[in-house]
């Protein structure tokens, strides 16, 4: 089976300069929600039909996706025609790039019905109490499919039909390919409708969708927000059912690709996105944002930001810390309030508790970084590295001017500016000599100055 995703539309009602399928839910583009659902079905290939500003959409698609272009938007049937070379004798499932709510479970049931009945096409339908606006599924007295009639073209009798077309359909590839050759734009819009294809086939089946919300498409930003609420609820409920505590689901946002271990607690106002993985027995939040991070077991992250970082077991971070790209915190590291790290590896048991910047640095084990310490890694043109060995004590308010190497067991006095390498076991001081002038203030006052 192949999957073809139609994603060529402009999406005028989004009122955006970007194609509709590029808009995001939980930091993932609409079209990529659909692609990831398609991947769960294990198809032989996935194709996407692009149109309006397709070059922008193409940049966000994962590798291995076949791309086709619909140069003119002349209907859903025409979109499939644009991918004619993609069609062969395999079954082909038609999905849409603006329908992120559809589930692999539902599509699997549709595919099973299609295979078990040896149908030429199987349409995903729904039963609605109020079907107004939707195409009706017309069947004969024996329940055999006859046609799909659009709401505007339906007779009064046909408008009473409550079974509607969701748009999702699976075809036998050869049957679809042959039918497309006969498809005509016989409508007021002059477009080629994919919904006209089933009536051209002999054996058409339907599968009724249990939850119609899965078929909802995104046409404006209100619908985008409503879809996010549904997807977010699904994700949070699944996590909670699998052993994660989320203390306030109304304020927690977790992306679809995030993995979280048992007995981890997520506190309010926490946002976790990307390919983040969090281990067991962690405490995350409140007021924390994490993106594309690998986090071990028994980690605490409080009121902090973490991006593309690796945090190993038994680490504490925050409050008000920022872990930037390339940060690696090894076991039992402590990163405290107002500490920023970037491209820095911190060894086991080391700590930087206050008001510190560590950039382009490698820090050994059991190191103490005093408050106010900074690695001066940028000279205005190039970045330079700082190397700190094991069991080093860096006094408060120290500036380490890279490139510099500090060997094991060094003690650096508070207020130092370090510009040269320090050998093992040394005491290093780099501060100006203190000058004290006694009675200077009193003398100034007596002179009225």
Phi, psi and omega per residue, in radians:
X1 nan 2.453 3.028
X2 -1.935 2.802 3.056
X3 -2.166 2.277 3.061
X4 -2.075 2.143 -3.101
X5 -1.871 2.146 -3.136
X6 -1.565 2.070 -3.028
X7 -2.521 0.703 -3.038
X8 -1.708 -0.149 -2.984
X9 -1.209 2.732 3.106
X10 -1.347 -0.794 -3.097
X11 1.317 0.972 -3.064
X12 -0.996 -0.634 -3.052
X13 -1.260 -0.171 3.044
X14 -1.303 -0.302 -3.131
X15 0.926 1.002 -3.020
X16 -2.453 2.666 3.024
X17 -1.448 -0.084 3.139
X18 -1.843 2.617 3.054
X19 -1.007 2.553 -3.067
X20 -0.970 -0.722 -3.023
X21 -1.245 -0.109 3.081
X22 -1.531 -0.237 3.130
X23 -1.169 2.626 -2.928
X24 -1.923 2.591 2.899
X25 -2.167 2.128 -3.122
X26 0.929 0.772 3.048
X27 1.214 0.221 3.066
X28 -2.133 2.342 -3.125
X29 -1.131 2.593 -3.107
X30 -0.941 -0.826 -3.087
X31 -1.107 -0.560 3.141
X32 -1.330 -0.457 2.955
X33 -1.025 -0.807 -3.085
X34 -1.205 -0.702 3.116
X35 -1.073 -0.771 -3.129
X36 -1.146 -0.623 3.050
X37 -1.136 -0.746 3.118
X38 -1.060 -0.673 -3.131
X39 -1.087 -0.541 3.121
X40 -1.117 -0.324 -3.120
X41 -1.527 -0.081 -3.141
X42 0.975 0.912 3.109
X43 -1.285 2.819 3.088
X44 -1.244 -0.596 3.101
X45 -2.646 2.698 3.018
X46 -2.159 2.247 3.080
X47 -2.076 2.638 3.096
X48 -2.270 2.288 3.071
X49 -1.687 2.090 -3.116
X50 -1.920 2.783 3.126
X51 -2.557 -1.715 -3.081
X52 -1.011 2.102 -3.120
X53 0.837 0.739 -3.094
X54 -1.051 -0.455 3.137
X55 -1.121 -0.516 3.071
X56 -1.260 -0.739 3.133
X57 -1.130 -0.705 -3.103
X58 -0.984 -0.615 -3.102
X59 -1.166 -0.444 -3.067
X60 -1.706 -0.048 -3.113
X61 -1.384 2.556 3.087
X62 -1.221 2.877 3.113
X63 -1.167 2.677 3.060
X64 1.537 0.044 3.125
X65 -1.629 2.261 3.091
X66 -1.420 2.350 -3.021
X67 -2.031 2.338 3.096
X68 -2.266 2.681 -3.113
X69 -2.070 2.292 2.994
X70 -1.721 1.798 -3.005
X71 -1.216 -0.563 3.039
X72 -2.152 2.430 3.130
X73 -1.498 1.581 -3.083
X74 -2.022 0.626 3.051
X75 1.797 2.916 -3.098
X76 -1.162 -0.630 3.093
X77 -1.123 -0.705 3.109
X78 -1.153 -0.613 3.093
X79 -1.068 -0.752 3.116
X80 -1.173 -0.645 3.081
X81 -1.038 -0.575 -3.130
X82 -1.126 -0.337 3.119
X83 -1.931 0.580 -3.059
X84 -0.961 -0.685 -3.107
X85 -1.171 -0.291 3.121
X86 -1.363 -0.357 -3.057
X87 -1.487 2.369 3.027
X88 -2.552 -2.636 -3.097
X89 -1.380 -0.167 3.131
X90 -1.250 2.660 2.971
X91 -1.052 2.558 3.125
X92 -2.333 2.176 -3.131
X93 -1.686 2.220 -3.128
X94 -1.726 2.107 3.077
X95 -2.125 3.071 -3.065
X96 -2.279 2.414 -3.033
X97 -1.244 -0.139 -3.137
X98 -1.963 0.420 -3.117
X99 -2.166 1.246 -3.039
X100 -1.292 -0.163 -3.046
X101 -1.485 -0.259 -3.126
X102 -1.117 2.444 -3.088
X103 -1.885 2.685 3.079
X104 -1.124 -0.552 3.124
X105 -1.075 -0.816 3.123
X106 -1.134 -0.773 -3.130
X107 -1.130 -0.599 3.093
X108 -1.107 -0.689 3.103
X109 -1.162 -0.664 3.071
X110 -1.089 -0.776 -3.135
X111 -1.121 -0.742 3.126
X112 -1.063 -0.759 3.122
X113 -1.078 -0.717 -3.135
X114 -1.080 -0.788 -3.111
X115 -1.248 -0.737 -3.075
X116 -1.177 -0.454 -3.134
X117 -1.753 -0.046 -3.115
X118 0.917 0.729 -3.065
X119 -1.345 2.680 2.997
X120 -1.280 -0.596 3.084
X121 -2.669 2.567 3.065
X122 -2.300 2.167 -3.034
X123 -1.800 2.351 3.028
X124 -1.440 2.063 -3.091
X125 -2.081 3.079 3.088
X126 -2.572 2.674 3.079
X127 -1.815 2.059 -3.116
X128 -2.085 2.416 3.054
X129 -1.142 -0.619 3.102
X130 -2.134 1.580 -3.053
X131 -1.505 0.126 -3.082
X132 -0.939 2.332 3.114
X133 1.670 -0.246 -3.097
X134 -1.833 2.652 3.026
X135 -1.179 2.360 -3.104
X136 -1.606 2.516 3.054
X137 -1.580 1.916 -3.109
X138 -1.642 2.215 3.133
X139 -2.242 2.801 3.084
X140 -1.473 -3.067 -3.067
X141 -1.140 -0.287 3.115
X142 -1.692 0.083 3.127
X143 1.446 0.201 -3.139
X144 -1.469 2.357 -3.122
X145 -1.048 2.380 3.063
X146 -1.993 -0.895 -2.975
X147 -2.900 2.867 2.919
X148 -1.901 2.134 -3.138
X149 -1.967 2.140 3.129
X150 -1.164 2.642 -3.062
X151 -0.966 -0.725 -3.095
X152 -1.171 -0.443 -3.096
X153 -1.745 -0.043 -3.031
X154 -1.343 2.502 3.029
X155 -1.315 2.979 3.120
X156 -1.040 -0.660 3.136
X157 -1.196 -0.727 -3.136
X158 -1.182 -0.533 3.140
X159 -1.187 -0.283 3.098
X160 -1.373 -0.248 3.141
X161 -1.172 2.325 -3.084
X162 -1.769 -0.180 3.085
X163 -1.477 2.142 -3.051
X164 -2.101 2.828 3.124
X165 -1.516 2.203 3.114
X166 -1.466 -0.364 -3.085
X167 1.812 -0.443 3.134
X168 -1.395 2.342 -3.094
X169 -2.713 2.578 3.034
X170 -2.086 2.336 -3.098
X171 -2.062 2.705 2.776
X172 -1.230 2.259 -3.001
X173 -1.027 -0.761 -3.103
X174 -1.189 -0.637 3.118
X175 -1.131 -0.737 3.127
X176 -1.140 -0.774 -3.094
X177 -1.058 -0.746 3.134
X178 -1.199 -0.693 -3.111
X179 -1.165 -0.620 -3.134
X180 -1.085 -0.490 3.114
X181 -1.179 -0.436 -3.116
X182 -1.729 -0.077 -3.048
X183 -1.228 2.341 -3.114
X184 -2.140 2.633 3.101
X185 -1.485 1.099 -3.071
X186 -1.548 1.171 3.119
X187 -2.722 2.950 -3.065
X188 -1.115 -0.480 -3.122
X189 -1.439 -0.223 -3.095
X190 1.166 0.560 -3.100
X191 -1.942 2.813 3.108
X192 -1.676 1.932 -3.080
X193 -1.633 2.241 3.050
X194 -1.122 -0.463 3.133
X195 -1.175 -0.230 3.080
X196 -1.451 -0.207 -3.087
X197 -1.253 -0.811 -3.062
X198 -0.943 -0.645 -3.122
X199 -1.207 -0.217 3.109
X200 -1.541 -0.084 -3.088
X201 -1.852 2.793 -3.063
X202 -1.483 -0.809 -3.002
X203 -2.043 1.700 -3.114
X204 -2.044 2.234 3.134
X205 -1.979 2.895 3.067
X206 -2.264 2.648 3.007
X207 -2.259 2.190 -3.033
X208 -1.494 2.189 3.132
X209 -1.263 2.330 -3.119
X210 -1.338 -0.695 -3.097
X211 -2.126 1.838 -3.032
X212 -1.125 -0.369 -3.139
X213 -1.036 -0.444 3.127
X214 -1.099 -0.459 -3.068
X215 -1.598 -0.052 -3.066
X216 -1.183 2.332 3.073
X217 -1.701 2.947 -3.133
X218 -1.867 2.065 3.119
X219 -2.065 -0.340 3.111
X220 -2.591 3.088 -3.026
X221 -1.310 -0.379 3.032
X222 -1.169 -0.796 3.099
X223 -1.145 -0.566 3.076
X224 -1.073 -0.796 3.120
X225 -1.145 -0.724 3.133
X226 -1.120 -0.676 3.110
X227 -1.151 -0.656 3.114
X228 -1.085 -0.699 3.122
X229 -1.039 -0.740 -3.135
X230 -1.150 -0.836 -3.100
X231 -1.165 -0.694 3.127
X232 -1.102 -0.725 3.120
X233 -1.083 -0.743 3.119
X234 -1.020 -0.830 -3.083
X235 -1.114 -0.837 -3.092
X236 -1.144 -0.724 3.127
X237 -1.125 -0.685 3.110
X238 -1.108 -0.739 3.114
X239 -1.110 -0.772 -3.122
X240 -1.134 -0.666 3.109
X241 -1.194 -0.305 3.137
X242 -1.864 0.369 2.934
X243 1.755 0.200 3.102
X244 -1.773 2.322 3.069
X245 -1.591 2.187 3.063
X246 -2.119 1.872 -2.930
X247 -1.252 -0.461 3.139
X248 -2.531 1.459 -3.082
X249 -1.005 -0.405 -3.123
X250 -1.183 -0.363 -3.095
X251 -2.074 0.142 -3.130
X252 -1.880 2.320 3.134
X253 -2.143 2.117 -3.113
X254 -2.296 2.238 -3.095
X255 -1.255 2.876 -3.044
X256 -1.230 -0.343 -3.091
X257 -1.745 0.085 -3.130
X258 -1.384 2.436 3.074
X259 -2.105 2.319 -3.096
X260 -2.335 2.336 -3.089
X261 -1.401 2.940 -3.111
X262 -1.115 2.609 3.054
X263 1.138 0.244 2.966
X264 -1.446 2.501 -3.134
X265 -1.967 2.246 3.078
X266 -1.908 2.075 -3.091
X267 -1.598 2.950 -3.033
X268 -1.024 2.767 3.088
X269 0.982 0.791 3.132
X270 -2.052 2.419 -3.074
X271 -2.225 2.100 -3.083
X272 -2.248 2.083 -3.004
X273 -2.304 3.120 3.053
X274 1.207 -2.639 -3.099
X275 -1.610 0.633 -3.106
X276 -1.169 2.411 3.011
X277 -2.193 2.241 -3.131
X278 -2.122 2.341 -3.076
X279 -1.383 -2.774 -3.093
X280 -1.585 2.732 3.021
X281 1.034 0.558 3.106
X282 -1.665 2.815 3.001
X283 -2.203 2.027 -3.048
X284 -2.094 2.156 3.131
X285 1.696 -3.034 0.023
X286 -1.320 3.032 3.060
X287 0.924 0.996 -3.092
X288 -2.296 2.510 3.071
X289 -2.210 2.229 -3.104
X290 -2.269 2.330 3.141
X291 -2.448 2.187 3.061
X292 0.938 0.857 -3.133
X293 -2.039 2.674 3.030
X294 -1.934 2.008 -3.019
X295 -2.149 2.275 -3.065
X296 -1.394 -2.731 -3.113
X297 -1.585 2.649 3.055
X298 0.963 0.766 3.119
X299 -1.801 2.479 3.078
X300 -2.088 2.162 3.103
X301 -2.226 2.026 -3.013
X302 -2.095 2.142 3.050
X303 0.815 0.985 -3.035
X304 -2.461 2.948 3.084
X305 -2.087 2.331 -3.128
X306 -2.356 2.216 -3.092
X307 -2.356 2.125 3.083
X308 0.890 0.816 -3.112
X309 -2.065 2.770 3.043
X310 -2.022 2.154 -3.123
X311 -2.178 2.030 -3.049
X312 -1.567 -3.035 -2.967
X313 -1.076 2.577 2.974
X314 1.065 0.619 3.111
X315 -1.776 2.549 3.012
X316 -2.092 2.415 -3.094
X317 -2.328 2.299 3.032
X318 1.749 3.139 0.103
X319 -1.381 2.808 3.052
X320 1.060 0.727 3.034
X321 -1.757 2.810 3.090
X322 -2.373 1.970 3.079
X323 -1.750 1.977 -3.097
X324 -1.711 3.076 -3.056
X325 -0.895 2.327 3.085
X326 1.569 0.070 3.099
X327 -1.362 2.357 3.016
X328 -2.267 2.059 3.084
X329 -1.895 2.010 -3.136
X330 -1.409 3.127 -2.995
X331 -0.946 2.432 3.021
X332 1.112 0.384 3.048
X333 -1.336 2.566 3.063
X334 -2.138 2.084 3.073
X335 -2.027 2.029 -2.968
X336 -1.707 -2.725 -2.994
X337 -1.251 2.393 3.115
X338 0.986 0.831 3.039
X339 -2.009 2.327 3.112
X340 -2.093 2.371 3.096
X341 -2.246 2.565 3.103
X342 -2.654 2.250 -3.119
X343 0.807 0.857 -3.078
X344 -2.273 2.331 3.065
X345 -1.855 2.149 -3.127
X346 -1.945 2.180 -3.051
X347 -1.290 2.889 -3.095
X348 -0.928 2.299 3.035
X349 1.339 0.043 -3.139
X350 -1.457 2.823 -3.095
X351 -2.588 2.504 2.990
X352 -2.355 1.784 -2.894
X353 -1.628 -0.393 -3.004
X354 -2.581 2.354 2.770
X355 0.834 1.002 -2.996
X356 -2.359 2.553 2.985
X357 -2.098 2.173 3.126
X358 -2.176 1.849 -3.123
X359 -2.182 2.437 3.121
X360 0.894 0.859 -3.054
X361 -2.238 2.634 2.965
X362 -2.101 2.113 -3.031
X363 -2.082 2.287 -3.082
X364 -1.302 -2.849 -3.091
X365 -1.538 2.615 3.052
X366 0.956 0.712 3.108
X367 -1.677 2.453 3.034
X368 -1.934 2.078 3.107
X369 -1.786 1.994 -3.083
X370 -1.229 2.807 -3.137
X371 -1.021 2.414 3.083
X372 1.443 0.141 3.129
X373 -1.355 2.437 3.045
X374 -2.366 2.524 2.944
X375 -1.640 2.079 -3.125
X376 -1.523 1.484 -2.944
X377 -1.659 -0.153 -3.023
X378 -2.129 2.186 -3.106
X379 -1.734 0.218 -3.104
X380 1.730 -0.256 3.139
X381 -2.338 -0.792 -3.074
X382 -2.200 2.696 3.026
X383 -1.633 2.472 -3.131
X384 -2.222 2.752 -3.006
X385 -1.819 2.599 3.039
X386 -2.016 2.324 3.096
X387 -2.084 2.186 3.131
X388 -2.143 2.221 -3.103
X389 -1.363 -2.906 -3.115
X390 -1.386 2.625 2.993
X391 1.017 0.565 3.094
X392 -1.551 2.443 3.050
X393 -1.953 2.030 3.129
X394 -1.821 2.014 -3.114
X395 -1.165 2.795 -3.109
X396 -1.040 2.615 3.059
X397 1.042 0.768 3.115
X398 -1.799 2.407 3.048
X399 -1.922 2.107 3.132
X400 -1.796 1.842 -3.021
X401 -1.543 1.872 -3.094
X402 -1.350 2.684 0.017
X403 -1.368 2.361 -3.140
X404 -2.649 2.559 -3.141
X405 -2.211 2.224 -3.137
X406 -2.019 2.063 -3.060
X407 -1.341 -3.141 -3.102
X408 -1.086 2.654 2.956
X409 1.043 0.594 3.096
X410 -1.624 2.548 2.999
X411 -2.067 2.193 3.136
X412 -1.939 2.175 -3.110
X413 -1.168 2.584 -3.139
X414 -1.035 2.531 3.085
X415 1.353 0.271 -3.082
X416 -1.549 2.617 2.938
X417 -1.967 1.991 -3.025
X418 -1.782 2.071 -3.107
X419 -2.069 -0.140 -3.104
X420 -2.218 2.723 3.099
X421 -1.058 2.602 -3.118
X422 -2.109 2.147 -3.128
X423 -1.261 2.875 -3.074
X424 -0.998 2.412 3.029
X425 1.300 0.230 -3.041
X426 -1.632 2.770 2.897
X427 -1.779 2.256 -3.126
X428 -2.124 2.308 3.083
X429 -2.254 2.354 -3.138
X430 -2.430 0.749 -3.078
X431 -1.964 2.738 3.081
X432 -1.238 2.606 3.133
X433 -1.192 2.379 3.126
X434 -1.297 2.376 3.073
X435 -2.045 2.220 3.125
X436 -2.133 2.143 3.103
X437 -1.925 1.854 -3.056
X438 -1.174 2.491 3.082
X439 1.100 0.230 -3.104
X440 -1.055 -0.741 -3.106
X441 -1.178 -0.789 -3.132
X442 -1.087 -0.709 3.141
X443 -1.092 -0.663 3.119
X444 -1.131 -0.687 -3.108
X445 -1.178 -0.675 -3.131
X446 -1.129 -0.537 3.139
X447 -1.508 -0.034 3.124
X448 1.289 0.337 -3.140
X449 -1.601 nan nan
